[in-house]
Amino acid sequence: MAEETRNDSARQAALDYHEFPRPGKLEIRATKPLANGRDLSRAYSPGVAEACLEIKADPSTASRYTSRGNLVAVVTNGTAVLGLGNIGALASKPVMEGKAVLFKKFANIDCFDIELNEPDPVKLAAIVCALEPTFGAINLEDIKAPDCFIVEKLCREKMNIPVFHDDQHGTAIVVGAAATNAMHVSGRRFEDIKIVSTGGGAAGIACLNMLLKLGVKRENVWLCDIAGLVYKGRTEEMTDQKAEYAQDSDLRTLDDVIAGADLFLGLSGPGVLKPSMVAKMSKDPIIFALANPTPEISPDDARAVAPNAIIATGRSDYPNQVNNVLCFPFIFRGALDVGATEINDQMKIACIEGIAALARATTSAEAAAAYQGEQMTFGADYLIPKPFDPRLMGVVASAVARAAMESGVATRPIEDMVAYKAKLDGSVFKSAMIMRPVFEAARSVTRRIVFAEGEDERVLRAANAMIEDTTDTPILIGRPEVIEMRCERAGLSIRPGRDFQLVNPENDPRYRDYWSTYHEIMERQGVTPDLAKAIMRTNTTAIGAVMVQRDEADSLICGTFGQFNWHLNYIQQVLGTPELHPVGALSLMILEDGPLFVADTHVHAEPTGQQIAETAIGAARHVRRFGVTPKIALCSNSQFGNLDTPSGRKVREALAILDAKGCDFAYEGEMHADAALDADLRARIFPNARFDGSANVLVFASTDAASAVRNVLKAKANGLEVGPILMGMGNRAHIVTPSITARGLLNMSAIAGTPVAHYG
């Protein structure tokens, strides 16, 4: 009864997901403004005629003037939908909408789902071919075998855009990647292994074809289906595709042929592979039981017979889920970006190699966060990466694009592949593009960055990325046994003492030097030797600050837990000088329409006019580091002198200070935030403003206002924060916030890793 209730609840939740808040999973949005008559005349008549004439003169310009170059059709006739069978075109629509959503989510590819009431494969192919002017590529989906082979063959012959049957080739690519890494783990070679496969449908045949291309010998492949072994002379349940794998043998059943098999490949049905059959396979067999939702054998039953078996399934609740979403968004992304005329074997193999290589690399922090609690270290239980690994876009799509160019099917070759991959990464790592100049500046030197909270997994992942991707040297404060255990649990190859320096608060040979230094700085502020000793045993922020003060590190990053001002207190104690004092905290908010900087979010709760001016000057200096020309709005509840309030008076004072200094950046105030961001509104209120366009830096008259704007942008505008950047301390310390991610820490390490000279 409880199980039945759970099933009913899950069913209703799935139906509600599809119905509310509006039916379906897709909508169409305009990419151009349509706010007035001018826009209308350009979007439609008469301006649209200009784009039409350009395309008529040169059809290749369709990718410049229309969405065709980023538009895929997901086409089905509903004859083989998931495990539901032939449910018809209309009933397949939720699946096709879902496929379109995956294209958009994982590769930012626009999709139309097209469900066709056409069972005849030749007629279906003719309809698809007629769609070529609309789309940049075709994804065939859920068409029964052998009709799918006919449809794809006819479309590929007649169309000059990629046509890809994902049920065949997507599955084959992911199986190929998993098999490639299974060879690594088990020490086998493709050319030596015996494969026994069940299921002679589209996916099964495509997987076998791909394994041959990877080096498997045809004579070592034994294909079984519902009628048993596919052998020469068999007529029952045969197709041309199965016949290519017919064996000249007297054996007839799966049980007959399974002996000595190295790899079982199942794309058939539940319970097909029995434990007794696994026992006949070679030592430590590879078992890909991919039937959904119930595999050919459960991993538990397989391991009861072969404890060291390497197992993959089609399910998300077991390791090594063979999921086509690892492939199809990214192979289409690469194909579309170079204007490929087809998706060929070279592109598929490049996709396999990219996916397989990612699994062998260190797991990304983003994937680890999406799959908390799962062990993601390359090995028998981690043969392929997770779908939410954001590196798939840059690695796989760029490999596919390169293969398309090298094999001669690209009509729009990419000249700078490094820039192309950076652009792909920028589409999934929102901070990637704007952080590029910061990382480039940081690479000009090697700096030592000490992390106060070295035991935090986010810090460990950031340190690992620093070692892999930058020239900086991480130093971690923490207990060595804890750090080592957490590195291993997170699947990180780095280890203390070998890859990075470690400061152990409980037992470090420099302990006396550290507490003596801290006591010397603080002895006239009530700190006794015993208190200094206690602080240098327990306070990792103070330890890190002392290291920077003693020139054992160049910059400190702290704040992954605790309150900002608590950390700031120790930084000021140890590192503050007449020349170095906290000016303000600057947060870069990355929004859909570009970057917006906000200050002061943390340091001065109620700043003076002088402090607001210093914040604006510091912000201008830091904003330039991102390749952005600062336009600074001094924000208040008063607008250009219309209110005599404390906020208005302070901002007007700051404006006068900036005027007296003759600053070399654009600034204006005091004004409301909407006037700062809306140039038309500002022009109506104050036509003689000092800069045109939208401000890109908002400096507020209190941390309450600045922090509120920062948090609203994060919560409601999907803003991604870089920072906060602690201004005024000569880049010697930065205090992050507890919500920071591992990538956020990597970004902060690049900011901290840039020499002071780069700040101006």
C-alpha positions in Angstrom: 0.0 0.0 0.0 2.8 2.4 0.9 4.6 1.6 -2.4 1.3 2.3 -4.3 0.9 5.6 -2.5 4.5 6.6 -3.4 3.9 5.7 -7.0 0.6 7.7 -7.1 2.4 10.7 -5.6 5.3 10.5 -8.1 2.8 10.2 -10.9 0.9 13.3 -9.8 4.1 15.3 -9.3 5.2 14.5 -12.8 1.8 15.5 -14.2 1.8 18.8 -12.2 5.4 19.5 -13.4 4.1 19.4 -17.0 0.9 21.3 -16.4 1.8 24.2 -14.0 2.4 27.1 -14.0 1.6 26.9 -17.7 1.3 23.7 -19.8 4.3 22.2 -21.5 8.0 22.8 -21.1 8.8 25.3 -23.9 8.1 28.8 -25.0 9.4 31.2 -27.7 11.1 34.4 -26.8 12.1 37.3 -29.0 15.8 38.1 -29.2 15.3 41.6 -30.6 13.5 44.6 -29.1 9.9 45.2 -30.3 8.9 48.3 -28.4 8.0 50.9 -31.0 7.2 51.5 -34.6 10.8 51.6 -35.6 11.5 48.2 -34.2 8.3 46.8 -35.9 9.4 48.2 -39.3 12.8 46.4 -38.9 11.4 43.1 -37.5 8.8 42.9 -40.2 7.8 44.9 -43.2 9.6 46.7 -44.8 12.9 46.1 -43.1 12.7 42.3 -43.1 12.9 42.4 -46.9 16.6 43.4 -46.7 17.5 40.2 -44.8 15.4 38.1 -47.3 17.3 39.6 -50.3 20.7 39.0 -48.6 19.8 35.3 -48.1 18.5 35.0 -51.6 21.7 36.3 -53.0 23.9 34.2 -50.6 22.1 31.3 -48.8 25.0 30.9 -46.4 24.0 34.3 -44.8 20.9 32.6 -43.3 23.0 31.8 -40.3 23.8 35.6 -39.9 20.3 37.0 -40.3 18.1 34.2 -38.9 18.2 31.7 -36.0 18.7 28.8 -38.4 22.4 28.3 -37.4 21.4 27.5 -33.9 18.1 25.7 -34.5 17.6 22.0 -34.3 14.4 19.9 -35.1 13.6 17.0 -32.9 11.6 14.8 -35.1 9.6 11.6 -34.3 6.6 9.6 -35.5 6.2 8.1 -32.0 6.7 4.5 -33.0 9.3 3.6 -30.4 9.0 6.0 -27.4 11.3 5.2 -24.5 9.9 2.0 -22.9 6.4 2.9 -23.9 6.5 1.5 -27.5 4.4 2.7 -30.3 2.3 5.4 -28.6 1.8 7.6 -31.6 3.0 11.1 -32.5 0.8 13.1 -30.2 1.5 11.1 -27.1 5.3 11.4 -27.8 5.2 15.2 -27.6 6.2 15.5 -23.9 9.3 13.4 -24.6 10.2 15.6 -27.6 9.6 18.8 -25.6 11.9 17.3 -22.9 14.6 16.7 -25.5 14.3 20.3 -26.7 14.7 21.5 -23.1 17.9 19.4 -22.7 19.3 20.9 -25.9 18.7 24.4 -24.5 19.8 23.7 -21.0 23.1 22.0 -21.8 24.2 23.6 -25.0 22.0 26.7 -25.5 20.6 25.3 -28.7 17.1 26.3 -29.8 14.7 23.5 -30.7 11.4 22.8 -32.2 9.8 19.5 -31.5 8.1 18.0 -34.5 5.7 15.1 -34.1 4.5 13.6 -37.4 1.7 11.1 -38.1 3.6 9.2 -40.7 4.4 5.5 -40.2 5.9 5.0 -43.7 9.7 5.5 -43.4 10.2 6.8 -47.0 7.4 9.3 -46.6 8.7 10.3 -43.2 12.1 10.9 -44.7 10.6 13.1 -47.4 8.9 15.3 -44.9 12.1 15.7 -42.9 14.1 16.6 -46.0 11.5 19.3 -46.9 12.3 21.0 -43.5 16.0 21.7 -44.5 15.4 25.4 -45.1 14.2 25.9 -41.5 16.8 24.1 -39.5 20.6 23.9 -39.0 20.4 20.2 -38.0 18.0 17.3 -37.5 17.7 15.1 -34.4 15.7 11.9 -35.2 14.1 10.5 -32.1 12.1 7.4 -31.1 11.5 5.9 -34.5 11.2 2.1 -34.5 13.8 -0.2 -36.1 14.4 -1.0 -38.9 12.5 2.1 -40.1 14.9 4.4 -38.3 17.8 3.1 -40.4 15.8 3.9 -43.6 14.8 7.4 -42.5 18.3 8.3 -41.5 19.9 6.9 -44.6 17.5 8.8 -46.9 17.9 12.0 -45.0 21.6 11.9 -44.9 21.8 11.2 -48.6 19.5 14.1 -49.6 20.2 16.8 -46.9 23.2 19.1 -46.6 22.9 19.5 -42.8 23.6 17.1 -40.0 21.1 14.3 -39.5 21.6 12.3 -36.3 19.5 9.5 -34.9 20.3 9.9 -31.2 18.8 6.6 -30.2 21.5 5.0 -32.3 24.5 7.2 -32.3 24.1 9.0 -29.0 23.9 5.7 -27.2 26.8 4.4 -29.2 29.0 7.4 -28.3 28.4 7.2 -24.6 28.8 3.4 -24.6 32.0 4.0 -26.6 33.3 6.5 -23.9 32.4 4.1 -21.1 34.0 1.1 -22.9 37.1 3.2 -23.6 37.6 3.9 -19.9 36.6 0.3 -18.9 39.6 -0.8 -21.0 41.8 1.7 -19.0 40.5 0.4 -15.7 40.7 -3.3 -16.5 43.9 -3.2 -18.5 42.3 -4.7 -21.6 42.5 -3.7 -25.2 39.6 -3.4 -27.7 41.3 -5.7 -30.2 41.6 -8.5 -27.7 38.2 -8.6 -26.1 35.2 -10.9 -26.7 31.8 -9.1 -26.7 28.4 -10.7 -26.2 25.5 -8.4 -26.9 21.7 -8.7 -26.5 19.3 -6.6 -28.5 19.5 -6.2 -32.3 17.6 -2.9 -32.4 18.9 0.5 -33.5 20.9 1.3 -30.4 22.4 -2.1 -30.1 23.6 -2.3 -33.7 24.9 1.3 -33.6 26.9 0.5 -30.4 28.5 -2.6 -32.0 29.3 -0.6 -35.1 31.0 2.0 -33.0 33.0 -0.6 -31.0 34.3 -2.0 -34.2 35.6 1.5 -35.1 37.3 1.7 -31.7 39.2 -1.5 -32.5 37.0 -4.5 -31.6 37.3 -7.4 -34.1 34.0 -8.4 -35.8 34.7 -12.1 -35.3 34.8 -11.4 -31.5 31.3 -10.0 -31.4 28.4 -12.4 -30.6 25.0 -10.9 -31.0 21.9 -12.4 -29.5 18.3 -11.3 -29.6 14.9 -12.7 -28.7 15.5 -15.7 -31.0 18.9 -16.5 -29.6 22.3 -16.2 -31.3 22.4 -14.4 -34.7 24.1 -17.0 -36.8 24.6 -17.5 -40.5 21.6 -19.0 -42.2 19.1 -17.9 -39.6 15.9 -16.4 -41.0 13.8 -15.8 -37.9 13.7 -12.1 -36.6 16.5 -11.1 -39.0 17.4 -7.7 -40.5 20.2 -6.7 -42.8 21.8 -4.9 -39.8 21.8 -8.0 -37.7 23.1 -10.2 -40.5 26.3 -8.3 -40.5 27.1 -9.8 -37.1 26.0 -13.4 -37.9 28.4 -16.0 -36.5 29.3 -19.3 -38.3 28.6 -21.4 -35.2 26.5 -24.3 -33.9 25.9 -22.4 -30.6 22.4 -21.1 -30.3 21.7 -19.4 -27.0 23.0 -16.6 -24.8 24.0 -19.1 -22.2 26.0 -21.0 -24.9 28.1 -18.0 -26.0 28.6 -16.1 -22.8 31.6 -18.2 -21.7 34.8 -16.2 -21.6 33.1 -12.9 -22.6 35.0 -9.8 -21.5 32.1 -7.4 -22.2 28.4 -8.0 -22.0 26.5 -5.2 -23.8 22.8 -5.3 -23.1 20.2 -3.2 -24.8 17.3 -5.6 -24.6 15.1 -6.3 -21.6 15.0 -7.1 -17.8 16.6 -10.2 -16.4 18.2 -11.4 -19.6 21.6 -12.0 -18.1 21.5 -14.5 -15.3 24.1 -14.7 -12.4 25.1 -18.1 -13.7 26.0 -16.6 -17.0 28.1 -13.9 -15.3 30.0 -16.7 -13.6 31.0 -18.0 -17.0 32.4 -14.7 -18.2 36.1 -13.8 -17.9 37.7 -12.6 -14.7 36.4 -9.2 -13.5 34.0 -8.8 -16.4 32.6 -5.6 -17.9 28.8 -5.6 -17.8 26.8 -2.8 -19.5 23.2 -3.7 -18.6 21.4 -0.8 -20.3 17.8 -1.8 -20.5 15.5 0.7 -18.8 14.0 0.9 -16.3 15.0 -2.6 -15.3 18.4 -3.7 -16.5 19.4 -7.1 -17.9 20.9 -7.9 -14.5 21.0 -5.8 -11.3 24.5 -4.6 -10.3 24.0 -6.3 -6.9 23.2 -9.7 -8.5 26.2 -9.4 -10.9 28.6 -8.5 -8.1 27.4 -11.3 -6.0 29.0 -13.6 -8.6 31.8 -11.3 -9.8 32.7 -8.8 -7.0 35.1 -6.8 -9.1 32.9 -6.5 -12.2 32.8 -3.2 -13.9 29.2 -2.3 -14.4 27.2 0.4 -16.2 23.4 0.8 -16.4 20.9 3.2 -17.8 19.7 4.2 -14.4 20.6 7.2 -12.3 20.6 5.3 -9.0 23.6 3.2 -9.9 27.1 4.4 -10.8 28.0 4.8 -14.5 24.7 5.8 -16.0 24.9 5.7 -19.8 22.9 8.8 -20.5 22.7 10.3 -24.0 22.7 13.8 -22.6 26.4 13.4 -22.2 26.6 13.5 -26.0 23.9 14.9 -28.1 23.9 18.6 -26.9 27.6 19.0 -27.4 28.0 17.1 -30.7 25.3 19.3 -32.1 26.9 22.4 -30.6 30.2 21.7 -32.3 28.5 20.7 -35.6 26.3 23.9 -35.7 29.2 26.2 -34.8 31.3 25.2 -37.8 28.3 24.8 -40.2 28.9 21.0 -40.6 27.1 19.3 -43.4 27.0 16.0 -41.5 28.0 14.3 -38.3 30.6 11.8 -39.4 32.6 9.1 -37.7 35.5 11.4 -36.9 33.2 13.8 -35.0 31.6 10.9 -33.1 35.0 9.5 -32.1 36.2 13.0 -31.1 33.1 13.1 -28.9 33.9 9.7 -27.3 37.5 10.8 -26.6 36.4 14.1 -25.0 33.8 12.4 -22.8 36.2 9.7 -21.7 39.1 12.1 -21.0 36.8 14.2 -18.7 36.1 11.2 -16.5 39.8 10.6 -16.1 40.4 14.2 -15.1 39.6 15.7 -11.7 35.9 16.0 -11.1 34.6 19.6 -11.4 33.3 21.4 -8.3 30.0 22.1 -10.1 29.4 18.4 -10.8 30.3 17.5 -7.2 27.8 20.0 -5.9 25.1 18.6 -8.2 25.8 15.0 -7.0 26.6 15.5 -3.4 27.5 12.3 -1.6 28.6 10.4 -4.7 32.1 9.2 -5.1 33.4 10.7 -8.4 36.9 9.5 -8.7 38.0 7.8 -11.9 37.7 4.0 -11.6 35.3 1.1 -11.9 32.4 3.1 -10.5 33.2 6.3 -12.4 33.8 5.6 -16.1 32.0 8.6 -17.5 31.4 12.1 -16.3 28.1 13.3 -14.9 25.7 15.3 -17.2 25.9 18.4 -15.0 29.7 18.6 -15.4 29.9 22.1 -17.1 33.3 21.2 -18.7 31.5 19.0 -21.2 30.5 22.0 -23.3 34.0 23.3 -23.9 35.8 20.0 -24.1 33.4 18.0 -26.2 32.0 20.6 -28.5 35.4 22.0 -29.4 36.7 18.5 -30.1 33.8 17.9 -32.4 34.2 21.2 -34.2 37.9 20.5 -34.7 37.1 17.0 -36.1 34.6 18.5 -38.5 37.2 20.9 -39.8 39.9 18.3 -40.1 37.5 15.9 -41.9 36.4 18.5 -44.4 32.7 18.9 -43.5 32.8 22.3 -41.9 31.5 25.2 -44.0 32.4 27.9 -41.4 35.8 26.8 -40.1 36.9 28.4 -36.8 40.2 30.2 -36.9 41.0 30.5 -33.2 40.1 27.3 -31.4 41.4 28.6 -28.1 39.1 31.6 -28.2 36.2 29.3 -29.3 36.7 27.0 -26.4 36.9 30.0 -24.0 33.6 31.2 -25.5 32.0 27.8 -24.9 33.3 27.8 -21.3 32.0 31.3 -20.9 28.5 30.2 -21.9 28.4 27.7 -18.9 30.8 29.4 -16.5 29.1 32.8 -16.3 32.3 34.4 -14.9 34.7 33.0 -17.5 34.6 35.8 -20.1 34.9 38.8 -17.7 37.5 37.0 -15.6 39.8 36.4 -18.6 41.9 39.6 -18.3 42.2 38.9 -14.6 43.5 35.4 -15.1 45.9 36.6 -17.9 47.3 39.3 -15.6 47.7 36.7 -12.7 49.7 34.4 -15.0 52.4 37.1 -15.4 53.8 36.2 -11.9 53.6 33.4 -9.3 52.1 34.5 -6.1 51.5 32.5 -2.8 47.8 32.5 -1.8 47.0 31.3 1.7 43.5 30.0 2.4 42.5 30.3 6.0 39.8 27.6 5.8 42.0 24.9 4.2 39.8 22.0 5.3 36.7 23.2 3.4 36.1 21.1 0.2 35.4 24.2 -1.8 38.9 25.4 -0.9 40.4 22.1 -1.8 38.8 22.1 -5.2 39.9 25.7 -5.8 43.4 24.8 -4.8 43.3 21.9 -7.2 42.2 24.2 -10.0 44.9 26.7 -9.1 47.5 24.0 -9.5 46.1 22.8 -12.8 45.2 26.1 -14.4 47.3 28.9 -12.9 50.8 29.8 -11.9 49.9 30.6 -8.3 50.8 28.5 -5.3 48.1 27.6 -2.8 48.9 27.4 0.9 46.3 25.8 3.1 45.8 26.1 6.8 44.3 23.0 8.4 44.9 19.6 9.9 46.8 17.3 7.5 44.9 14.2 8.2 41.6 16.0 7.6 42.7 17.6 4.4 44.1 14.3 3.1 40.9 12.4 3.9 38.7 15.1 2.2 40.9 15.3 -0.9 40.5 11.5 -1.3 36.8 11.6 -0.7 36.4 14.4 -3.2 38.4 12.5 -5.8 41.2 15.1 -5.9 44.7 13.9 -6.7 46.4 16.7 -4.8 48.0 16.0 -1.4 49.5 18.2 1.3 53.3 18.4 1.3 53.5 17.2 -2.3 51.3 19.6 -4.2 50.8 22.4 -1.8 52.3 23.8 1.5 50.3 23.2 4.6 50.2 25.1 7.9 48.9 22.8 10.8 47.5 25.0 13.6 47.9 22.1 16.0 51.5 21.4 15.3 53.7 23.7 13.1 57.4 24.4 13.6 56.7 28.1 13.0 54.2 28.3 15.8 56.6 30.3 18.1 57.5 32.7 15.3 53.8 33.3 14.6 52.6 33.9 18.1 55.6 36.1 18.8 54.9 38.2 15.7 51.2 38.6 16.6 52.0 39.5 20.2 54.5 42.1 19.0 51.9 43.7 16.8 49.1 43.6 19.5 50.8 43.8 22.8 49.7 47.4 23.4 46.1 46.5 22.5 45.6 44.1 25.4 47.0 40.9 23.9 49.1 38.9 26.3 51.6 36.2 25.3 49.1 33.5 26.4 46.3 35.1 24.4 48.6 35.4 21.3 49.5 31.7 21.7 45.8 30.7 21.9 44.9 32.8 18.8 47.7 31.3 16.8 46.5 27.8 17.7 42.8 28.4 16.9 42.3 31.4 14.6 43.2 30.5 11.0 42.4 34.0 9.7 44.9 35.5 12.1 47.4 32.9 11.2 47.0 33.6 7.5 47.3 37.4 8.1 50.5 36.8 10.1 51.9 34.7 7.2 51.3 37.6 4.8 52.8 40.1 7.3 55.9 37.9 7.6 56.1 37.6 3.8 55.5 33.9 3.8 52.4 34.5 1.6 51.4 37.2 -0.7 47.7 37.3 -0.1 45.1 35.8 2.3 41.6 34.5 1.3 39.2 33.8 4.2 35.5 34.0 5.0 34.1 30.7 3.8 32.4 30.6 7.2 31.8 33.3 9.8 30.9 36.9 9.7 32.7 39.4 7.4 33.6 41.9 10.1 35.0 39.3 12.4 37.5 38.4 9.7 38.1 42.0 8.9 39.0 42.8 12.5 42.0 40.4 12.4 43.1 41.6 9.0 43.1 45.2 10.2 45.0 44.2 13.3 47.8 42.5 11.5 48.0 44.0 8.1 46.6 47.5 8.6 49.0 50.5 8.2 48.6 54.2 7.7 48.8 53.5 3.9 46.8 50.3 3.9 43.3 50.4 5.4 40.0 48.9 4.2 38.3 51.3 1.8 35.2 49.2 0.9 34.0 45.9 -0.4 33.2 45.7 -4.1 31.0 42.9 -5.6 30.9 42.2 -9.3 27.4 40.9 -10.2 27.3 39.1 -13.5 23.8 39.5 -15.0 22.2 38.4 -18.2 22.7 41.9 -19.8 26.3 42.3 -18.6 28.3 43.1 -15.4 27.3 45.4 -12.7 29.6 46.4 -9.8 28.1 47.2 -6.3 29.9 48.9 -3.4 30.3 49.1 -0.4 28.6 45.9 0.6 30.4 45.2 3.9 33.0 47.5 5.3 31.5 50.9 6.3 28.0 50.6 7.6 27.4 54.4 7.5 30.3 55.8 5.5 31.4 59.5 5.5 31.5 61.5 2.4 35.3 60.9 2.4 34.8 57.2 2.6 32.3 57.2 -0.2 34.8 59.0 -2.4 37.5 56.6 -1.5 35.2 53.7 -2.3 34.4 55.2 -5.8 38.2 55.7 -6.5 39.0 52.1 -5.4 36.1 50.8 -7.4 37.2 52.5 -10.6 40.7 51.1 -10.2 39.4 47.5 -9.7 36.8 47.7 -12.4 39.4 48.5 -15.0 41.1 45.2 -14.1 38.2 43.4 -15.7 38.6 45.3 -19.0 35.6 47.5 -18.2 35.6 51.3 -18.4 34.0 52.5 -15.2 30.8 54.6 -15.1 30.2 55.2 -11.5 26.8 56.3 -10.1 26.8 57.6 -6.5 23.4 56.4 -5.2 21.2 57.9 -2.6 17.5 58.4 -1.7 18.1 62.0 -2.9 18.3 62.7 -6.6 20.5 65.6 -7.9 19.9 67.7 -4.8 16.2 67.3 -4.4 16.3 66.1 -0.7 18.3 67.4 2.3 18.8 64.0 3.9 21.9 62.5 5.6 22.4 60.2 2.6 22.1 63.0 0.1 24.5 65.3 2.0 27.2 62.5 2.3 27.0 61.7 -1.4 27.1 65.4 -2.4 30.2 65.7 -0.2 31.8 62.7 -1.9 31.0 64.3 -5.3 32.8 67.5 -4.3 35.8 65.5 -3.1 36.0 63.6 -6.4 35.7 66.9 -8.3 38.6 68.4 -6.3 40.8 65.4 -7.0 40.3 65.6 -10.8 39.5 61.9 -11.2 40.1 60.2 -14.5 36.9 58.2 -14.6 33.3 59.0 -15.2 31.1 59.5 -12.1 27.8 61.2 -11.3 25.4 61.7 -8.4 23.6 61.8 -6.3 20.8 59.7 -7.9 18.4 56.8 -7.5 19.5 53.4 -8.8 16.9 53.4 -11.6 18.2 56.7 -12.9 21.7 55.3 -12.8 20.7 52.3 -14.9 18.2 53.9 -17.3 19.9 56.6 -19.4 16.6 57.8 -20.8 15.1 58.3 -17.4 18.2 60.1 -16.2 18.2 62.4 -19.3 14.6 63.5 -18.4 15.5 64.2 -14.8 19.0 65.7 -15.3 19.9 66.3 -19.0 23.4 67.5 -18.2 24.7 64.3 -16.6 28.5 63.6 -16.8 28.2 60.3 -18.7 25.9 58.7 -21.2 24.4 55.3 -21.1 23.9 53.0 -18.2 26.2 53.1 -15.1 28.1 49.9 -14.5 29.2 50.7 -10.9 26.7 51.6 -8.1 28.3 53.1 -5.0 25.7 53.4 -2.2 25.7 55.6 0.9 25.3 52.6 3.3 26.1 49.0 3.4 22.4 48.3 4.1 21.5 49.6 0.6 24.5 48.0 -1.2 24.2 44.6 0.5 20.4 44.6 -0.2 20.9 45.3 -3.9 23.6 42.6 -4.1 21.4 40.0 -2.5 18.3 40.9 -4.6 20.4 40.6 -7.8 21.6 37.2 -6.6 18.2 35.9 -5.6 15.9 37.4 -8.2 18.0 38.2 -11.2 20.1 35.1 -11.2 23.2 37.2 -10.7 26.5 35.5 -10.2 28.8 37.2 -7.7 32.5 37.6 -8.1 33.9 38.9 -4.8 33.5 40.7 -2.5 36.9 42.3 -3.3 38.4 44.0 -0.3 39.6 47.4 -1.5 42.4 49.4 0.1 44.5 46.6 1.5 47.0 46.4 -1.4 45.6 43.0 -2.5 47.0 41.4 0.7 43.7 40.0 1.9 40.2 39.3 0.7 37.2 38.2 2.7 34.6 36.0 0.8 31.2 35.1 2.0 29.9 31.7 3.2 27.8 31.2 0.0 30.9 31.2 -2.3 31.5 28.3 -4.6 34.7 26.6 -5.5 34.8 28.5 -8.8 34.1 31.7 -6.9 37.2 30.9 -4.7 39.2 30.2 -7.9 38.1 33.6 -9.2 39.2 35.3 -6.0 42.5 33.5 -6.1 43.1 35.1 -9.6 42.2 38.5 -8.2 44.5 37.9 -5.2 47.1 36.5 -7.5 47.5 39.7 -9.5 50.4 41.9 -8.5 49.5 45.3 -7.0 51.1 47.0 -10.0 48.1 45.8 -12.1 45.7 47.7 -9.8 47.1 51.1 -10.8 
